[in-house]
C-alpha cells in the first residue's frame, strides 16, 4: 500500500470516519461512512466538499467513484438534523448546503461514478425531471414510492446492474476505461453536457491541445493513444 493511500485512511480514522478516500492510480474512491445508514449529515457534506476540492487540484485523477460502507449507499438527508430545524431560514440553509454539494459533484472536472451498494434515498425536484422526464419524476416525488434496481435501470437512473460481489470490480473497470481517455477532452465534454452554449468554445479549445493531435494520429495509425493531459 502506498503512503498516499495510508495517509487518506489514517486521516479518515482519526477524524471519526464519515468519509474514506483511497487513491488507486488515476482513480479516487470515496466511501461514505456515517453509520448506520450513511445519511448526508452536515459533517459528511463538509468532508465531501473538501474531498472534491482536494481532488480538483490533482491532475492525475481522471475519475471519482463514490460508494457506501456496509449495506447502504446513502439514506439522503440526515433526519435528526432535519428534525432540529424550527424556522424557515434554517431550512433554506439546510437545503442550500445539500444542493451545493450536488452542484460540486455535477461540476466536477473528473467524471463521478456512483457504485450503489444498497439503499439509495433522496429528493430530486431539480435534477430528477431532467434525468427521467417530468411526468415520471412528479410521480416518484409526490408518492415517495421506492423503486427496484431493475426499475432504476429502465428509467435511466443507473447504467448497469451487477452482482454485489463484483460491484467494485465492475465499477473500477468502467472507470479505468474513462481514465484511459484524454482528461482534457473528458472535462470539456462534461462541461458541454451541462452548458450547451459552451460546446463550440470548448471544442475549439480541445482542438489546440497535444492530446487532440495524439488522438487523431493514434486513430489513423490504428494504435492505442497515449494522452498527456496537454
MILOTI-66002 format. One record per residue (C-alpha): residue number from 1; z, y, x. Coordinates in steps of 0.25 Angstrom, whole numbers, plus 2048, in hexadecimal, padded with zeros to 3 digits. Layout:
BEGIN
[NUM,[Z,Y,X]]
...
END
This chain:
BEGIN
[1,[800,800,800]]
[2,[7FC,80E,805]]
[3,[806,819,808]]
[4,[7FF,821,7FD]]
[5,[802,816,7F2]]
[6,[810,814,7F7]]
[7,[813,823,7F6]]
[8,[80E,824,7E8]]
[9,[816,818,7E3]]
[10,[823,81D,7EA]]
[11,[821,82B,7E4]]
[12,[820,825,7D7]]
[13,[82D,81C,7D8]]
[14,[835,828,7DE]]
[15,[831,831,7D2]]
[16,[835,827,7C7]]
[17,[827,822,7C6]]
[18,[820,827,7B9]]
[19,[813,827,7C1]]
[20,[80E,81E,7CD]]
[21,[802,821,7D5]]
[22,[7FA,818,7DE]]
[23,[7EE,81B,7E7]]
[24,[7E4,810,7E9]]
[25,[7D9,814,7F2]]
[26,[7D1,81E,7E9]]
[27,[7D9,81B,7DC]]
[28,[7E6,821,7D7]]
[29,[7EF,819,7CE]]
[30,[7F9,820,7C5]]
[31,[803,817,7BE]]
[32,[80B,81D,7B2]]
[33,[819,818,7B4]]
[34,[822,81E,7A9]]
[35,[82A,813,7A2]]
[36,[82A,80D,798]]
[37,[81C,812,793]]
[38,[817,81C,79D]]
[39,[818,828,794]]
[40,[812,835,799]]
[41,[81F,83C,79C]]
[42,[81F,84A,7A2]]
[43,[823,843,7AF]]
[44,[817,839,7AF]]
[45,[80E,844,7AB]]
[46,[812,84D,7B6]]
[47,[811,841,7C0]]
[48,[803,83E,7BB]]
[49,[7FE,84D,7BC]]
[50,[804,84D,7CA]]
[51,[7FD,840,7CE]]
[52,[7EF,845,7C9]]
[53,[7F1,852,7D1]]
[54,[7F4,84A,7DD]]
[55,[7E8,841,7DB]]
[56,[7DF,84C,7D9]]
[57,[7E1,850,7E8]]
[58,[7DE,842,7ED]]
[59,[7CE,842,7EF]]
[60,[7CF,833,7F1]]
[61,[7D4,830,7E3]]
[62,[7C8,82C,7DB]]
[63,[7CE,826,7CE]]
[64,[7DC,826,7C8]]
[65,[7E2,81B,7C0]]
[66,[7ED,81D,7B6]]
[67,[7F5,811,7B1]]
[68,[803,80E,7AB]]
[69,[80F,806,7B1]]
[70,[813,7FA,7A9]]
[71,[80C,7F7,79C]]
[72,[80A,805,797]]
[73,[7FF,80E,79B]]
[74,[805,81B,795]]
[75,[80C,81E,788]]
[76,[808,82C,787]]
[77,[811,838,785]]
[78,[820,836,788]]
[79,[826,834,77B]]
[80,[834,838,780]]
[81,[82F,845,785]]
[82,[827,848,779]]
[83,[833,845,770]]
[84,[83B,850,778]]
[85,[831,85B,774]]
[86,[836,864,76A]]
[87,[82D,871,76A]]
[88,[81E,873,769]]
[89,[81D,879,777]]
[90,[823,86D,77E]]
[91,[81A,864,776]]
[92,[80E,86C,77A]]
[93,[812,86C,789]]
[94,[814,85D,788]]
[95,[806,85B,783]]
[96,[800,864,78D]]
[97,[807,85D,798]]
[98,[801,84F,794]]
[99,[7F3,856,791]]
[100,[7F4,85C,79F]]
[101,[7F5,84E,7A5]]
[102,[7E9,849,79D]]
[103,[7E1,855,7A2]]
[104,[7E4,852,7B0]]
[105,[7E0,843,7AF]]
[106,[7D3,847,7A8]]
[107,[7D0,852,7B2]]
[108,[7D3,848,7BE]]
[109,[7C9,849,7C9]]
[110,[7CA,83A,7CA]]
[111,[7C7,830,7BF]]
[112,[7D4,82C,7B8]]
[113,[7D5,81D,7B2]]
[114,[7E0,818,7A9]]
[115,[7E4,80A,7AB]]
[116,[7EA,808,79E]]
[117,[7F4,7FC,79F]]
[118,[7FB,7FD,792]]
[119,[7FE,806,786]]
[120,[7F8,814,787]]
[121,[7FC,81E,77E]]
[122,[7F9,82D,77C]]
[123,[7F3,838,774]]
[124,[7E5,83D,775]]
[125,[7E1,848,76C]]
[126,[7D9,84F,777]]
[127,[7D3,844,77F]]
[128,[7D2,838,775]]
[129,[7C7,83E,76C]]
[130,[7BF,841,778]]
[131,[7C0,832,77C]]
[132,[7BF,82A,76F]]
[133,[7B9,835,765]]
[134,[7C1,83D,75B]]
[135,[7C1,834,74F]]
[136,[7C8,828,757]]
[137,[7D1,832,75F]]
[138,[7D6,838,752]]
[139,[7D9,82B,74C]]
[140,[7E1,826,758]]
[141,[7E8,833,75A]]
[142,[7ED,834,74B]]
[143,[7F0,826,749]]
[144,[7F6,823,757]]
[145,[7F0,815,756]]
[146,[7F1,80C,762]]
[147,[7E4,806,767]]
[148,[7E2,7FA,770]]
[149,[7DB,7F9,77D]]
[150,[7CE,7F4,776]]
[151,[7CE,800,76D]]
[152,[7D0,809,778]]
[153,[7C4,803,77F]]
[154,[7BC,804,773]]
[155,[7C0,813,771]]
[156,[7BC,816,77F]]
[157,[7CB,819,783]]
[158,[7CB,80F,78E]]
[159,[7BF,80A,797]]
[160,[7C3,7FB,799]]
[161,[7CE,7F1,795]]
[162,[7D2,7E7,79F]]
[163,[7DE,7DD,7A1]]
[164,[7EB,7E3,7A4]]
[165,[7EC,7DB,7B1]]
[166,[7DF,7E1,7B6]]
[167,[7E0,7EF,7B1]]
[168,[7E3,7F6,7BF]]
[169,[7D9,7ED,7C6]]
[170,[7CE,7F1,7BC]]
[171,[7D2,800,7BC]]
[172,[7D2,801,7CB]]
[173,[7C4,7FA,7CB]]
[174,[7BF,804,7C1]]
[175,[7C6,810,7C9]]
[176,[7C0,80B,7D6]]
[177,[7B2,80B,7D0]]
[178,[7B4,81A,7CD]]
[179,[7BB,81D,7DA]]
[180,[7AE,817,7E1]]
[181,[7A6,823,7DB]]
[182,[7A5,831,7E1]]
[183,[7B2,838,7DE]]
[184,[7AB,846,7DC]]
[185,[7A1,841,7D2]]
[186,[7AC,839,7CA]]
[187,[7B5,846,7CA]]
[188,[7A9,84E,7C5]]
[189,[7A5,844,7BA]]
[190,[7B3,845,7B5]]
[191,[7B3,854,7B4]]
[192,[7A5,854,7AE]]
[193,[7AA,84A,7A3]]
[194,[7B5,853,79F]]
[195,[7AD,860,7A0]]
[196,[79E,85F,79D]]
[197,[79B,86D,7A1]]
[198,[79F,86A,7AF]]
[199,[796,85E,7B0]]
[200,[78A,865,7B6]]
[201,[792,86D,7C0]]
[202,[79A,860,7C5]]
[203,[78D,858,7C6]]
[204,[787,863,7CF]]
[205,[794,863,7D8]]
[206,[793,854,7DA]]
[207,[784,855,7DE]]
[208,[789,85D,7EA]]
[209,[792,852,7EF]]
[210,[791,848,7FA]]
[211,[795,83D,7F0]]
[212,[789,840,7E7]]
[213,[77F,83F,7F3]]
[214,[786,832,7F7]]
[215,[786,82C,7E9]]
[216,[777,82E,7E7]]
[217,[774,829,7F5]]
[218,[77C,81D,7F3]]
[219,[775,81A,7E6]]
[220,[767,81B,7EC]]
[221,[76C,813,7F7]]
[222,[772,808,7EE]]
[223,[77F,808,7F5]]
[224,[78E,80C,7F1]]
[225,[791,81B,7F2]]
[226,[79B,820,7FC]]
[227,[7A1,82C,7F5]]
[228,[7AA,836,7FD]]
[229,[7AE,840,7F2]]
[230,[7A6,84B,7F9]]
END
